[in-house]
């Protein structure tokens, strides 16, 4: 177990995030959206798991208006795991555990993990090999590691959240891609979107 290494990196990233949050370029959200829409996995998907951002996390919510033909799902904390709910015109939000905005189970339909084609995942830090450091509760690792989950895993991060290596254990689920405003990292290789745009 690499618990001590993970905790040290969490503390470091929280300090950096507090400093960076005052300088976040809100216009960069458009670059996130553009890069996500360019993923081959996006183009072959129809049901996409999003997340409601907290604090300084990148905001994927613009995808809802950018791709109205898609079906969007959101997680909800239920005990020690995440339930998945499908958004509809009647969907309402509540503030759940840890102050996170999540689906009101009364007004959202519950969905199966097998319905997720592509999942956008937040984190404190990522590396170019797909390693992800979460907040330590393991919610997303349990969801992504469930045998019913077969979707494409996409970490969403600011460029400064990419580190040389994220300490990972056997239960930590790696991302297939990590998308930042400037780059798409794919399991060991990096596609530099800034260079491609000239």
C-alpha positions as CSV (number, residue, x, y, z in Angstrom):
1,X,0.0,0.0,0.0
2,X,1.3,3.4,-0.9
3,X,-1.0,5.3,1.6
4,X,1.7,7.7,2.9
5,X,2.8,8.7,-0.6
6,X,-0.8,9.3,-1.7
7,X,-1.5,11.4,1.4
8,X,1.6,13.5,0.8
9,X,0.6,14.1,-2.8
10,X,-3.0,15.0,-1.7
11,X,-1.7,17.6,0.7
12,X,0.6,19.0,-1.9
13,X,-2.2,19.2,-4.6
14,X,-4.6,20.8,-2.1
15,X,-2.0,23.6,-1.4
16,X,-1.4,24.1,-5.2
17,X,-5.2,24.1,-5.9
18,X,-5.8,26.8,-3.3
19,X,-3.2,28.9,-5.0
20,X,-4.3,28.2,-8.5
21,X,-8.0,28.6,-7.9
22,X,-7.6,32.4,-7.7
23,X,-6.0,32.4,-11.2
24,X,-8.2,29.8,-13.1
25,X,-8.9,30.9,-16.6
26,X,-12.6,30.3,-16.9
27,X,-12.4,30.5,-20.7
28,X,-10.3,27.3,-20.5
29,X,-13.6,25.4,-20.0
30,X,-14.2,25.7,-23.7
31,X,-10.9,24.0,-24.4
32,X,-12.0,21.1,-22.2
33,X,-15.2,20.7,-24.1
34,X,-13.5,20.9,-27.5
35,X,-11.0,18.2,-26.5
36,X,-13.7,15.9,-25.1
37,X,-15.7,16.3,-28.3
38,X,-12.7,15.3,-30.4
39,X,-12.2,12.0,-28.5
40,X,-13.0,8.9,-30.7
41,X,-14.6,7.4,-27.6
42,X,-17.0,10.4,-27.4
43,X,-18.1,10.0,-31.0
44,X,-19.1,6.3,-30.4
45,X,-20.9,7.0,-27.1
46,X,-24.5,7.9,-26.4
47,X,-24.7,7.7,-22.6
48,X,-22.1,9.8,-20.7
49,X,-21.4,10.0,-17.0
50,X,-20.6,13.6,-15.9
51,X,-20.0,15.1,-12.4
52,X,-21.1,18.3,-10.8
53,X,-17.8,20.2,-10.0
54,X,-16.8,21.4,-6.6
55,X,-14.3,24.1,-5.7
56,X,-11.8,24.5,-8.5
57,X,-12.6,21.3,-10.5
58,X,-13.1,21.6,-14.3
59,X,-16.7,22.1,-15.2
60,X,-18.1,19.5,-17.8
61,X,-21.7,20.7,-17.6
62,X,-21.4,22.6,-20.9
63,X,-21.5,19.3,-22.6
64,X,-25.2,19.1,-21.9
65,X,-25.9,22.0,-24.2
66,X,-23.1,21.2,-26.6
67,X,-24.5,17.7,-27.3
68,X,-28.3,17.7,-26.5
69,X,-28.7,14.4,-28.4
70,X,-26.7,12.5,-25.8
71,X,-28.1,11.0,-22.6
72,X,-26.3,12.3,-19.5
73,X,-25.8,10.5,-16.2
74,X,-24.7,11.7,-12.8
75,X,-23.4,10.0,-9.7
76,X,-25.0,10.1,-6.2
77,X,-23.3,9.0,-3.0
78,X,-25.3,6.1,-1.4
79,X,-23.6,4.7,1.6
80,X,-20.1,3.6,0.5
81,X,-20.8,3.5,-3.2
82,X,-22.0,5.7,-6.1
83,X,-25.4,5.2,-7.7
84,X,-25.9,6.4,-11.2
85,X,-29.0,8.5,-12.3
86,X,-30.1,9.6,-15.7
87,X,-30.9,13.3,-16.3
88,X,-34.3,14.3,-17.7
89,X,-36.3,17.6,-18.0
90,X,-37.8,17.0,-14.6
91,X,-34.5,16.4,-12.8
92,X,-33.8,18.4,-9.6
93,X,-30.6,18.7,-7.7
94,X,-29.9,18.4,-4.0
95,X,-26.8,19.0,-1.9
96,X,-25.5,15.6,-0.8
97,X,-22.6,14.3,1.2
98,X,-19.4,16.5,1.4
99,X,-21.4,19.5,0.0
100,X,-21.5,18.0,-3.5
101,X,-24.5,18.7,-5.8
102,X,-26.1,15.5,-6.8
103,X,-29.3,14.0,-8.3
104,X,-32.4,14.1,-6.2
105,X,-33.4,10.4,-6.3
106,X,-37.1,11.4,-6.3
107,X,-36.9,13.2,-9.6
108,X,-34.1,11.3,-11.4
109,X,-34.4,7.7,-12.8
110,X,-31.7,5.3,-11.6
111,X,-29.5,3.8,-14.3
112,X,-27.3,0.7,-14.5
113,X,-23.5,0.9,-14.7
114,X,-23.7,-1.1,-17.9
115,X,-25.4,1.9,-19.5
116,X,-22.4,4.1,-19.2
117,X,-20.5,4.4,-22.5
118,X,-18.0,7.1,-21.4
119,X,-17.3,8.5,-17.9
120,X,-15.7,11.8,-17.1
121,X,-13.9,11.6,-13.7
122,X,-12.6,14.3,-11.4
123,X,-9.4,13.9,-9.3
124,X,-6.8,15.8,-7.4
125,X,-3.9,14.6,-9.6
126,X,-3.3,12.5,-12.7
127,X,-0.3,11.3,-14.6
128,X,0.3,10.7,-18.3
129,X,-0.2,6.9,-17.9
130,X,-3.7,7.4,-16.7
131,X,-2.9,7.2,-12.9
132,X,-5.5,9.1,-10.8
133,X,-5.4,10.4,-7.3
134,X,-8.8,10.8,-5.8
135,X,-9.8,12.4,-2.4
136,X,-9.3,9.1,-0.6
137,X,-12.8,7.7,-0.2
138,X,-12.6,5.3,-3.1
139,X,-16.0,6.0,-4.5
140,X,-14.9,6.3,-8.1
141,X,-12.5,3.4,-7.9
142,X,-15.3,1.1,-6.7
143,X,-17.6,2.3,-9.4
144,X,-15.1,2.0,-12.3
145,X,-13.8,-1.3,-11.0
146,X,-17.3,-2.9,-10.8
147,X,-17.7,-5.8,-13.3
148,X,-20.8,-4.1,-14.8
149,X,-18.9,-1.0,-15.8
150,X,-17.5,-1.2,-19.3
151,X,-17.3,2.4,-20.3
152,X,-14.3,4.6,-21.4
153,X,-12.7,6.3,-18.4
154,X,-11.7,9.9,-19.0
155,X,-10.0,12.0,-16.3
156,X,-10.7,15.7,-16.5
157,X,-8.0,18.0,-15.1
158,X,-6.2,21.3,-15.3
159,X,-2.7,21.1,-16.9
160,X,-1.1,21.8,-13.5
161,X,-2.8,18.6,-12.1
162,X,-0.6,16.4,-14.3
163,X,2.3,15.1,-12.2
164,X,5.2,12.8,-13.1
165,X,3.7,9.8,-11.3
166,X,0.6,9.1,-9.2
167,X,1.3,6.4,-6.6
168,X,-1.2,3.6,-7.3
169,X,-2.3,0.4,-5.6
170,X,-4.0,-2.6,-7.1
171,X,-7.5,-1.2,-6.4
172,X,-6.8,2.1,-8.1
173,X,-8.5,2.2,-11.5
174,X,-6.5,4.0,-14.2
175,X,-8.0,6.3,-16.8
176,X,-8.0,5.5,-20.5
177,X,-7.6,9.2,-21.3
178,X,-6.8,12.4,-19.2
179,X,-8.1,15.6,-20.8
180,X,-6.7,19.0,-19.9
181,X,-7.3,22.3,-21.7
182,X,-4.1,21.9,-23.6
183,X,-3.6,18.1,-24.0
184,X,-5.2,14.7,-24.3
185,X,-3.1,12.1,-22.5
186,X,-3.8,8.5,-23.6
187,X,-2.4,5.6,-21.6
188,X,1.3,6.4,-22.1
189,X,1.2,8.8,-25.0
190,X,0.2,12.4,-25.2
191,X,-1.6,14.2,-28.0
192,X,-0.7,17.9,-27.8
193,X,-3.9,19.8,-28.9
194,X,-2.2,23.2,-28.7
195,X,0.4,22.2,-31.3
196,X,-2.2,20.6,-33.5
197,X,-4.1,23.9,-33.5
198,X,-1.0,25.8,-34.6
